[in-house]
């Protein structure tokens, strides 16, 4: 069976969310991480023009588009960010995860701008952040996830391509 909307709704539901699209707490947590972690701040900054003032805007393009954008002082979008929270990852990265799975259905968010995929742990005090240049060349495959008993289109990104940033 291929992943359905019902699956996505179930897997995206957390006690602090109104529905599976409500990632307000995830966005706040990510902003805290960027503000407090100089290495993460520098990583993101390496992909956008220097010597400008930026701010995050949640759902800049609407509720079903990218989760967050970075805009300059003239309201020009300079980067997009998509957030995912992983319930299987809390204090330590699960040893059985050898790849980071970028969901193929999110490729529609790729533009000429930098695009960051952010994976937050369950407690939202750690994240893995990858810019699309790290993984866009990896082919999208239809993979069977035995644990969930479903197929989904993903890019399997080697874990070595990512870095975990902490609060």
N, C-alpha and C positions, 0 to 999 in steps of 0.2 A: 504494500500500500504506500502511495506517495503521501507526503505531509499535506495535511488539510488545514483549512482555517481554524477548525475546532482544535487541532493539535497546537497550533500557534497560540491560540487564545489560552489554552490550558497551561502551556509551558511559559507563557509570558505573564502569568498571574502571580502576584505576590501580595502579601497582606497589606502592604503600604500603597497599593495601587487601586484606583477605581476600576480599571480594566487593563487589558494587556497592552494598550497603547499609552497608558499613563506612566511615563518614565520621568516624572518631575523630580523624584528623589534621586534617581540615577544621575540626572543632569546636575543637580546640586552637589552630589558626591564627587562627580568628575571635576567640577569647577573648584571644589576644595582641594582635590588632589593636584590639579595644575598649579593652584596658588601656593601650596605648601611644598611641592616637590620640584626643586630647581631643575633637576635632570629632565623630568617630564616637560616642564615649561620650555626648556631649551630645545628638546626634541621637536615639539610642535613649532616653536619659533624658527627652527631651521628650514621650514618649508614655506614660510610666508615672508613678505618683504619686511625689512628692518626699518627702524626709525619712524614707526607710526604707532598710534594708540589703537588698541583693538578691544573688542568686547564680544562676549558670547550672546547669541540670541537663540532661544529655544524655539523650535518649530517655525522657523522663519518663513518657510515655504508652505506651511499648513500642517495639520495633524498627521497626515499619512505620508509625509515626505521625510527628508533627513531629520534626525532628532535635534540637531543643533548646527548653527553656523557661526563662523568667526567673521565679524564685520569690522571695517576700518572706520575712521572718524567721519567719512563721507557716506556711510551706510553701504559701501560696496562689500559684497561677500567675497572673502579671500580664501575660505576653506570651509568644508562641510565635515560633520562628525556624526557617526552613527553609534549608538550605545546598545550594548547587550549585557544583561546580568546573567551570570552562570550560577545556578543553584548548587551544582556539583563542586564548585570551587569556593572554599571559605578561607580558612587561615593558610593552608598550604596548597600548592598546585597539585591536583590529583596525579599520582604517579602513572596511572594508566593512560593519561592524555599525552600522546606523542605528537599530535598535530593540533593546530588551531583551525577550526572550521569556519570559513567565511561563507555565509549563505549566498548562493547564486542569485536568489531573488533580489538581493541588495545591489547587484551590479548596475541596476538602473540609476543608482545615485551617482555613478562616476560621471564627472564632467572634466573640463580642462583644469579646474581648481584642485588643489590638494584635497584629499578625502582621507579621514582618519577613522579607522574601525577601532572602537574601544570596548574591551571586555572587562566588566567589573566583577569582582568576586561577590558572593552572597551578602557579606557584611558591608560592601561598598567602601572598603578602606584600602583596596588594592585594585590596580587595573593593569591591563596589557593594552598598549596603544600601538597600532601599526598604520603607517601611511600606505596608500594603495600602491605606490611604486615598489613596495616590498613584495607584493603578492599578485598584482594584476596580470603578470605573465603566466601564472600557474593556471593550467586548464581547469575548467569547471567540470566536475564529474557527477554522475548520479550514484550516490553512495548509500549502501544499506547500513542503517544504524541498528545493530542487534538489540541493544538495550531498550530502545524505544519501538523496535519492530516496524520501522518505516524507512522509506527511501527519501532522500532529499538531494538537491543539487547544491554542491559545495566545492570550494577550493580548499584543498588540504595543504595548509601552510606549515612547514616544519617548525616545530617549537623553537628551534634555535634562531628563527627570524624575529622572535618577539622578546620583549623585556618586561619584567614586572616592576611596576612603580608602586610605592606604598605611601600612605598618608603620614 
